[in-house]
Amino acid sequence: MPSLPSVINRGISGNRLLGTNNANLLAGRSAQERFDRDVLATSGVRHLVLLVGIDDIGNSSAANPVTDFERVMRDPAQPSRLLPACDSGDHLHPGDLGYAAMGNAVPLEFFREARQR
């Protein structure tokens, strides 16, 4: 019987993809800064699902906005907003249904095919 994949959660509140918030030593670290330590230095890693950037979105300017997973959580009536069912209430972070929509958007066939190799 093939072994089942394990999951390692390296989530840290306030992560960013595009930059580091040097004023906050506990949060706001760049994923680029953490990639070697959190992914490449972990033995046996074969797949990576990356959820990072909410703080990039929340701290982006109106002149240069940043979006992620927006197509599955966008409100068709107001495309610049989260679908109310996906919103945690702060209009930035997804709620339970938003995370479910993002999870359902990831094609699991990729993991099944790779496990069979």
Phi and psi in radians as a Rosetta constraint file:
Dihedral C 1 N 2 CA 2 C 2 CIRCULARHARMONIC -1.180 0.35
Dihedral N 2 CA 2 C 2 N 3 CIRCULARHARMONIC 2.558 0.35
Dihedral C 2 N 3 CA 3 C 3 CIRCULARHARMONIC -1.266 0.35
Dihedral N 3 CA 3 C 3 N 4 CIRCULARHARMONIC 2.580 0.35
Dihedral C 3 N 4 CA 4 C 4 CIRCULARHARMONIC -1.460 0.35
Dihedral N 4 CA 4 C 4 N 5 CIRCULARHARMONIC 2.579 0.35
Dihedral C 4 N 5 CA 5 C 5 CIRCULARHARMONIC -1.193 0.35
Dihedral N 5 CA 5 C 5 N 6 CIRCULARHARMONIC 2.591 0.35
Dihedral C 5 N 6 CA 6 C 6 CIRCULARHARMONIC -1.749 0.35
Dihedral N 6 CA 6 C 6 N 7 CIRCULARHARMONIC 2.791 0.35
Dihedral C 6 N 7 CA 7 C 7 CIRCULARHARMONIC -2.134 0.35
Dihedral N 7 CA 7 C 7 N 8 CIRCULARHARMONIC 2.281 0.35
Dihedral C 7 N 8 CA 8 C 8 CIRCULARHARMONIC -2.019 0.35
Dihedral N 8 CA 8 C 8 N 9 CIRCULARHARMONIC 2.133 0.35
Dihedral C 8 N 9 CA 9 C 9 CIRCULARHARMONIC -1.757 0.35
Dihedral N 9 CA 9 C 9 N 10 CIRCULARHARMONIC 2.003 0.35
Dihedral C 9 N 10 CA 10 C 10 CIRCULARHARMONIC -1.884 0.35
Dihedral N 10 CA 10 C 10 N 11 CIRCULARHARMONIC 0.449 0.35
Dihedral C 10 N 11 CA 11 C 11 CIRCULARHARMONIC -1.194 0.35
Dihedral N 11 CA 11 C 11 N 12 CIRCULARHARMONIC 2.422 0.35
Dihedral C 11 N 12 CA 12 C 12 CIRCULARHARMONIC -2.371 0.35
Dihedral N 12 CA 12 C 12 N 13 CIRCULARHARMONIC 2.300 0.35
Dihedral C 12 N 13 CA 13 C 13 CIRCULARHARMONIC -1.002 0.35
Dihedral N 13 CA 13 C 13 N 14 CIRCULARHARMONIC 2.427 0.35
Dihedral C 13 N 14 CA 14 C 14 CIRCULARHARMONIC 1.456 0.35
Dihedral N 14 CA 14 C 14 N 15 CIRCULARHARMONIC 0.218 0.35
Dihedral C 14 N 15 CA 15 C 15 CIRCULARHARMONIC -1.026 0.35
Dihedral N 15 CA 15 C 15 N 16 CIRCULARHARMONIC 2.609 0.35
Dihedral C 15 N 16 CA 16 C 16 CIRCULARHARMONIC -2.281 0.35
Dihedral N 16 CA 16 C 16 N 17 CIRCULARHARMONIC 2.697 0.35
Dihedral C 16 N 17 CA 17 C 17 CIRCULARHARMONIC -1.687 0.35
Dihedral N 17 CA 17 C 17 N 18 CIRCULARHARMONIC -0.723 0.35
Dihedral C 17 N 18 CA 18 C 18 CIRCULARHARMONIC -1.616 0.35
Dihedral N 18 CA 18 C 18 N 19 CIRCULARHARMONIC -0.282 0.35
Dihedral C 18 N 19 CA 19 C 19 CIRCULARHARMONIC -2.848 0.35
Dihedral N 19 CA 19 C 19 N 20 CIRCULARHARMONIC 2.994 0.35
Dihedral C 19 N 20 CA 20 C 20 CIRCULARHARMONIC -2.041 0.35
Dihedral N 20 CA 20 C 20 N 21 CIRCULARHARMONIC 2.396 0.35
Dihedral C 20 N 21 CA 21 C 21 CIRCULARHARMONIC -1.603 0.35
Dihedral N 21 CA 21 C 21 N 22 CIRCULARHARMONIC 1.653 0.35
Dihedral C 21 N 22 CA 22 C 22 CIRCULARHARMONIC -1.174 0.35
Dihedral N 22 CA 22 C 22 N 23 CIRCULARHARMONIC -0.280 0.35
Dihedral C 22 N 23 CA 23 C 23 CIRCULARHARMONIC -1.340 0.35
Dihedral N 23 CA 23 C 23 N 24 CIRCULARHARMONIC -0.271 0.35
Dihedral C 23 N 24 CA 24 C 24 CIRCULARHARMONIC -2.096 0.35
Dihedral N 24 CA 24 C 24 N 25 CIRCULARHARMONIC 1.876 0.35
Dihedral C 24 N 25 CA 25 C 25 CIRCULARHARMONIC -1.356 0.35
Dihedral N 25 CA 25 C 25 N 26 CIRCULARHARMONIC -0.278 0.35
Dihedral C 25 N 26 CA 26 C 26 CIRCULARHARMONIC -1.725 0.35
Dihedral N 26 CA 26 C 26 N 27 CIRCULARHARMONIC -0.295 0.35
Dihedral C 26 N 27 CA 27 C 27 CIRCULARHARMONIC -2.582 0.35
Dihedral N 27 CA 27 C 27 N 28 CIRCULARHARMONIC 3.042 0.35
Dihedral C 27 N 28 CA 28 C 28 CIRCULARHARMONIC 1.374 0.35
Dihedral N 28 CA 28 C 28 N 29 CIRCULARHARMONIC 0.311 0.35
Dihedral C 28 N 29 CA 29 C 29 CIRCULARHARMONIC -1.344 0.35
Dihedral N 29 CA 29 C 29 N 30 CIRCULARHARMONIC 2.567 0.35
Dihedral C 29 N 30 CA 30 C 30 CIRCULARHARMONIC -1.328 0.35
Dihedral N 30 CA 30 C 30 N 31 CIRCULARHARMONIC 2.385 0.35
Dihedral C 30 N 31 CA 31 C 31 CIRCULARHARMONIC -1.082 0.35
Dihedral N 31 CA 31 C 31 N 32 CIRCULARHARMONIC -0.569 0.35
Dihedral C 31 N 32 CA 32 C 32 CIRCULARHARMONIC -1.094 0.35
Dihedral N 32 CA 32 C 32 N 33 CIRCULARHARMONIC -0.662 0.35
Dihedral C 32 N 33 CA 33 C 33 CIRCULARHARMONIC -1.176 0.35
Dihedral N 33 CA 33 C 33 N 34 CIRCULARHARMONIC -0.575 0.35
Dihedral C 33 N 34 CA 34 C 34 CIRCULARHARMONIC -1.670 0.35
Dihedral N 34 CA 34 C 34 N 35 CIRCULARHARMONIC -0.155 0.35
Dihedral C 34 N 35 CA 35 C 35 CIRCULARHARMONIC -1.042 0.35
Dihedral N 35 CA 35 C 35 N 36 CIRCULARHARMONIC -0.843 0.35
Dihedral C 35 N 36 CA 36 C 36 CIRCULARHARMONIC -1.029 0.35
Dihedral N 36 CA 36 C 36 N 37 CIRCULARHARMONIC -0.864 0.35
Dihedral C 36 N 37 CA 37 C 37 CIRCULARHARMONIC -1.166 0.35
Dihedral N 37 CA 37 C 37 N 38 CIRCULARHARMONIC -0.789 0.35
Dihedral C 37 N 38 CA 38 C 38 CIRCULARHARMONIC -1.530 0.35
Dihedral N 38 CA 38 C 38 N 39 CIRCULARHARMONIC -0.363 0.35
Dihedral C 38 N 39 CA 39 C 39 CIRCULARHARMONIC -2.067 0.35
Dihedral N 39 CA 39 C 39 N 40 CIRCULARHARMONIC -1.116 0.35
Dihedral C 39 N 40 CA 40 C 40 CIRCULARHARMONIC -1.124 0.35
Dihedral N 40 CA 40 C 40 N 41 CIRCULARHARMONIC -0.561 0.35
Dihedral C 40 N 41 CA 41 C 41 CIRCULARHARMONIC -1.448 0.35
Dihedral N 41 CA 41 C 41 N 42 CIRCULARHARMONIC -0.015 0.35
Dihedral C 41 N 42 CA 42 C 42 CIRCULARHARMONIC -1.652 0.35
Dihedral N 42 CA 42 C 42 N 43 CIRCULARHARMONIC 2.041 0.35
Dihedral C 42 N 43 CA 43 C 43 CIRCULARHARMONIC -1.185 0.35
Dihedral N 43 CA 43 C 43 N 44 CIRCULARHARMONIC 2.531 0.35
Dihedral C 43 N 44 CA 44 C 44 CIRCULARHARMONIC 1.444 0.35
Dihedral N 44 CA 44 C 44 N 45 CIRCULARHARMONIC 0.010 0.35
Dihedral C 44 N 45 CA 45 C 45 CIRCULARHARMONIC -1.186 0.35
Dihedral N 45 CA 45 C 45 N 46 CIRCULARHARMONIC 2.183 0.35
Dihedral C 45 N 46 CA 46 C 46 CIRCULARHARMONIC -2.056 0.35
Dihedral N 46 CA 46 C 46 N 47 CIRCULARHARMONIC -0.373 0.35
Dihedral C 46 N 47 CA 47 C 47 CIRCULARHARMONIC -2.427 0.35
Dihedral N 47 CA 47 C 47 N 48 CIRCULARHARMONIC 2.662 0.35
Dihedral C 47 N 48 CA 48 C 48 CIRCULARHARMONIC -2.360 0.35
Dihedral N 48 CA 48 C 48 N 49 CIRCULARHARMONIC 2.218 0.35
Dihedral C 48 N 49 CA 49 C 49 CIRCULARHARMONIC -1.934 0.35
Dihedral N 49 CA 49 C 49 N 50 CIRCULARHARMONIC 2.100 0.35
Dihedral C 49 N 50 CA 50 C 50 CIRCULARHARMONIC -1.906 0.35
Dihedral N 50 CA 50 C 50 N 51 CIRCULARHARMONIC 2.106 0.35
Dihedral C 50 N 51 CA 51 C 51 CIRCULARHARMONIC -2.130 0.35
Dihedral N 51 CA 51 C 51 N 52 CIRCULARHARMONIC 1.729 0.35
Dihedral C 51 N 52 CA 52 C 52 CIRCULARHARMONIC -2.634 0.35
Dihedral N 52 CA 52 C 52 N 53 CIRCULARHARMONIC 2.604 0.35
Dihedral C 52 N 53 CA 53 C 53 CIRCULARHARMONIC 2.154 0.35
Dihedral N 53 CA 53 C 53 N 54 CIRCULARHARMONIC -0.081 0.35
Dihedral C 53 N 54 CA 54 C 54 CIRCULARHARMONIC -1.030 0.35
Dihedral N 54 CA 54 C 54 N 55 CIRCULARHARMONIC -0.680 0.35
Dihedral C 54 N 55 CA 55 C 55 CIRCULARHARMONIC -1.275 0.35
Dihedral N 55 CA 55 C 55 N 56 CIRCULARHARMONIC -0.463 0.35
Dihedral C 55 N 56 CA 56 C 56 CIRCULARHARMONIC -1.121 0.35
Dihedral N 56 CA 56 C 56 N 57 CIRCULARHARMONIC -0.747 0.35
Dihedral C 56 N 57 CA 57 C 57 CIRCULARHARMONIC -1.128 0.35
Dihedral N 57 CA 57 C 57 N 58 CIRCULARHARMONIC -0.864 0.35
Dihedral C 57 N 58 CA 58 C 58 CIRCULARHARMONIC -1.123 0.35
Dihedral N 58 CA 58 C 58 N 59 CIRCULARHARMONIC -0.469 0.35
Dihedral C 58 N 59 CA 59 C 59 CIRCULARHARMONIC -1.800 0.35
Dihedral N 59 CA 59 C 59 N 60 CIRCULARHARMONIC 0.125 0.35
Dihedral C 59 N 60 CA 60 C 60 CIRCULARHARMONIC -1.390 0.35
Dihedral N 60 CA 60 C 60 N 61 CIRCULARHARMONIC 2.770 0.35
Dihedral C 60 N 61 CA 61 C 61 CIRCULARHARMONIC -1.562 0.35
Dihedral N 61 CA 61 C 61 N 62 CIRCULARHARMONIC 2.773 0.35
Dihedral C 61 N 62 CA 62 C 62 CIRCULARHARMONIC -1.102 0.35
Dihedral N 62 CA 62 C 62 N 63 CIRCULARHARMONIC -0.527 0.35
Dihedral C 62 N 63 CA 63 C 63 CIRCULARHARMONIC -1.319 0.35
Dihedral N 63 CA 63 C 63 N 64 CIRCULARHARMONIC -0.400 0.35
Dihedral C 63 N 64 CA 64 C 64 CIRCULARHARMONIC -2.449 0.35
Dihedral N 64 CA 64 C 64 N 65 CIRCULARHARMONIC 1.175 0.35
Dihedral C 64 N 65 CA 65 C 65 CIRCULARHARMONIC -1.237 0.35
Dihedral N 65 CA 65 C 65 N 66 CIRCULARHARMONIC 2.736 0.35
Dihedral C 65 N 66 CA 66 C 66 CIRCULARHARMONIC -2.204 0.35
Dihedral N 66 CA 66 C 66 N 67 CIRCULARHARMONIC 2.257 0.35
Dihedral C 66 N 67 CA 67 C 67 CIRCULARHARMONIC -2.206 0.35
Dihedral N 67 CA 67 C 67 N 68 CIRCULARHARMONIC 2.728 0.35
Dihedral C 67 N 68 CA 68 C 68 CIRCULARHARMONIC -2.623 0.35
Dihedral N 68 CA 68 C 68 N 69 CIRCULARHARMONIC 2.380 0.35
Dihedral C 68 N 69 CA 69 C 69 CIRCULARHARMONIC 0.945 0.35
Dihedral N 69 CA 69 C 69 N 70 CIRCULARHARMONIC 0.320 0.35
Dihedral C 69 N 70 CA 70 C 70 CIRCULARHARMONIC -1.139 0.35
Dihedral N 70 CA 70 C 70 N 71 CIRCULARHARMONIC -0.518 0.35
Dihedral C 70 N 71 CA 71 C 71 CIRCULARHARMONIC -1.170 0.35
Dihedral N 71 CA 71 C 71 N 72 CIRCULARHARMONIC -0.484 0.35
Dihedral C 71 N 72 CA 72 C 72 CIRCULARHARMONIC -1.618 0.35
Dihedral N 72 CA 72 C 72 N 73 CIRCULARHARMONIC -0.175 0.35
Dihedral C 72 N 73 CA 73 C 73 CIRCULARHARMONIC -2.094 0.35
Dihedral N 73 CA 73 C 73 N 74 CIRCULARHARMONIC 0.007 0.35
Dihedral C 73 N 74 CA 74 C 74 CIRCULARHARMONIC -1.221 0.35
Dihedral N 74 CA 74 C 74 N 75 CIRCULARHARMONIC 2.449 0.35
Dihedral C 74 N 75 CA 75 C 75 CIRCULARHARMONIC -1.429 0.35
Dihedral N 75 CA 75 C 75 N 76 CIRCULARHARMONIC 1.985 0.35
Dihedral C 75 N 76 CA 76 C 76 CIRCULARHARMONIC -1.070 0.35
Dihedral N 76 CA 76 C 76 N 77 CIRCULARHARMONIC -0.460 0.35
Dihedral C 76 N 77 CA 77 C 77 CIRCULARHARMONIC -1.351 0.35
Dihedral N 77 CA 77 C 77 N 78 CIRCULARHARMONIC -0.469 0.35
Dihedral C 77 N 78 CA 78 C 78 CIRCULARHARMONIC -2.456 0.35
Dihedral N 78 CA 78 C 78 N 79 CIRCULARHARMONIC 1.430 0.35
Dihedral C 78 N 79 CA 79 C 79 CIRCULARHARMONIC -1.021 0.35
Dihedral N 79 CA 79 C 79 N 80 CIRCULARHARMONIC -0.272 0.35
Dihedral C 79 N 80 CA 80 C 80 CIRCULARHARMONIC -1.538 0.35
Dihedral N 80 CA 80 C 80 N 81 CIRCULARHARMONIC 0.087 0.35
Dihedral C 80 N 81 CA 81 C 81 CIRCULARHARMONIC -2.189 0.35
Dihedral N 81 CA 81 C 81 N 82 CIRCULARHARMONIC 2.766 0.35
Dihedral C 81 N 82 CA 82 C 82 CIRCULARHARMONIC -1.221 0.35
Dihedral N 82 CA 82 C 82 N 83 CIRCULARHARMONIC 2.554 0.35
Dihedral C 82 N 83 CA 83 C 83 CIRCULARHARMONIC -1.021 0.35
Dihedral N 83 CA 83 C 83 N 84 CIRCULARHARMONIC 2.267 0.35
Dihedral C 83 N 84 CA 84 C 84 CIRCULARHARMONIC -0.904 0.35
Dihedral N 84 CA 84 C 84 N 85 CIRCULARHARMONIC -0.643 0.35
Dihedral C 84 N 85 CA 85 C 85 CIRCULARHARMONIC -1.160 0.35
Dihedral N 85 CA 85 C 85 N 86 CIRCULARHARMONIC -0.410 0.35
Dihedral C 85 N 86 CA 86 C 86 CIRCULARHARMONIC -1.621 0.35
Dihedral N 86 CA 86 C 86 N 87 CIRCULARHARMONIC -0.169 0.35
Dihedral C 86 N 87 CA 87 C 87 CIRCULARHARMONIC -1.483 0.35
Dihedral N 87 CA 87 C 87 N 88 CIRCULARHARMONIC 2.356 0.35
Dihedral C 87 N 88 CA 88 C 88 CIRCULARHARMONIC -1.300 0.35
Dihedral N 88 CA 88 C 88 N 89 CIRCULARHARMONIC -0.260 0.35
Dihedral C 88 N 89 CA 89 C 89 CIRCULARHARMONIC 2.085 0.35
Dihedral N 89 CA 89 C 89 N 90 CIRCULARHARMONIC -0.287 0.35
Dihedral C 89 N 90 CA 90 C 90 CIRCULARHARMONIC -1.712 0.35
Dihedral N 90 CA 90 C 90 N 91 CIRCULARHARMONIC 0.025 0.35
Dihedral C 90 N 91 CA 91 C 91 CIRCULARHARMONIC 1.132 0.35
Dihedral N 91 CA 91 C 91 N 92 CIRCULARHARMONIC 0.342 0.35
Dihedral C 91 N 92 CA 92 C 92 CIRCULARHARMONIC -2.347 0.35
Dihedral N 92 CA 92 C 92 N 93 CIRCULARHARMONIC -0.899 0.35
Dihedral C 92 N 93 CA 93 C 93 CIRCULARHARMONIC -1.591 0.35
Dihedral N 93 CA 93 C 93 N 94 CIRCULARHARMONIC 2.467 0.35
Dihedral C 93 N 94 CA 94 C 94 CIRCULARHARMONIC -1.231 0.35
Dihedral N 94 CA 94 C 94 N 95 CIRCULARHARMONIC 2.661 0.35
Dihedral C 94 N 95 CA 95 C 95 CIRCULARHARMONIC -1.628 0.35
Dihedral N 95 CA 95 C 95 N 96 CIRCULARHARMONIC -2.939 0.35
Dihedral C 95 N 96 CA 96 C 96 CIRCULARHARMONIC -0.978 0.35
Dihedral N 96 CA 96 C 96 N 97 CIRCULARHARMONIC -0.779 0.35
Dihedral C 96 N 97 CA 97 C 97 CIRCULARHARMONIC -1.211 0.35
Dihedral N 97 CA 97 C 97 N 98 CIRCULARHARMONIC -0.534 0.35
Dihedral C 97 N 98 CA 98 C 98 CIRCULARHARMONIC -1.159 0.35
Dihedral N 98 CA 98 C 98 N 99 CIRCULARHARMONIC -0.779 0.35
Dihedral C 98 N 99 CA 99 C 99 CIRCULARHARMONIC -1.129 0.35
Dihedral N 99 CA 99 C 99 N 100 CIRCULARHARMONIC -0.652 0.35
Dihedral C 99 N 100 CA 100 C 100 CIRCULARHARMONIC -1.106 0.35
Dihedral N 100 CA 100 C 100 N 101 CIRCULARHARMONIC -0.723 0.35
Dihedral C 100 N 101 CA 101 C 101 CIRCULARHARMONIC -1.104 0.35
Dihedral N 101 CA 101 C 101 N 102 CIRCULARHARMONIC -0.703 0.35
Dihedral C 101 N 102 CA 102 C 102 CIRCULARHARMONIC -1.162 0.35
Dihedral N 102 CA 102 C 102 N 103 CIRCULARHARMONIC -0.766 0.35
Dihedral C 102 N 103 CA 103 C 103 CIRCULARHARMONIC -1.067 0.35
Dihedral N 103 CA 103 C 103 N 104 CIRCULARHARMONIC -0.717 0.35
Dihedral C 103 N 104 CA 104 C 104 CIRCULARHARMONIC -1.205 0.35
Dihedral N 104 CA 104 C 104 N 105 CIRCULARHARMONIC -0.333 0.35
Dihedral C 104 N 105 CA 105 C 105 CIRCULARHARMONIC -1.410 0.35
Dihedral N 105 CA 105 C 105 N 106 CIRCULARHARMONIC -0.247 0.35
Dihedral C 105 N 106 CA 106 C 106 CIRCULARHARMONIC -1.440 0.35
Dihedral N 106 CA 106 C 106 N 107 CIRCULARHARMONIC 2.154 0.35
Dihedral C 106 N 107 CA 107 C 107 CIRCULARHARMONIC -1.283 0.35
Dihedral N 107 CA 107 C 107 N 108 CIRCULARHARMONIC 1.830 0.35
Dihedral C 107 N 108 CA 108 C 108 CIRCULARHARMONIC -1.196 0.35
Dihedral N 108 CA 108 C 108 N 109 CIRCULARHARMONIC -0.292 0.35
Dihedral C 108 N 109 CA 109 C 109 CIRCULARHARMONIC -1.013 0.35
Dihedral N 109 CA 109 C 109 N 110 CIRCULARHARMONIC -0.578 0.35
Dihedral C 109 N 110 CA 110 C 110 CIRCULARHARMONIC -1.010 0.35
Dihedral N 110 CA 110 C 110 N 111 CIRCULARHARMONIC -0.762 0.35
Dihedral C 110 N 111 CA 111 C 111 CIRCULARHARMONIC -1.272 0.35
Dihedral N 111 CA 111 C 111 N 112 CIRCULARHARMONIC -0.656 0.35
Dihedral C 111 N 112 CA 112 C 112 CIRCULARHARMONIC -1.129 0.35
Dihedral N 112 CA 112 C 112 N 113 CIRCULARHARMONIC -0.785 0.35
Dihedral C 112 N 113 CA 113 C 113 CIRCULARHARMONIC -1.130 0.35
Dihedral N 113 CA 113 C 113 N 114 CIRCULARHARMONIC -0.734 0.35
Dihedral C 113 N 114 CA 114 C 114 CIRCULARHARMONIC -1.188 0.35
Dihedral N 114 CA 114 C 114 N 115 CIRCULARHARMONIC -0.590 0.35
Dihedral C 114 N 115 CA 115 C 115 CIRCULARHARMONIC -1.199 0.35
Dihedral N 115 CA 115 C 115 N 116 CIRCULARHARMONIC -0.504 0.35
Dihedral C 115 N 116 CA 116 C 116 CIRCULARHARMONIC -1.392 0.35
Dihedral N 116 CA 116 C 116 N 117 CIRCULARHARMONIC -0.228 0.35
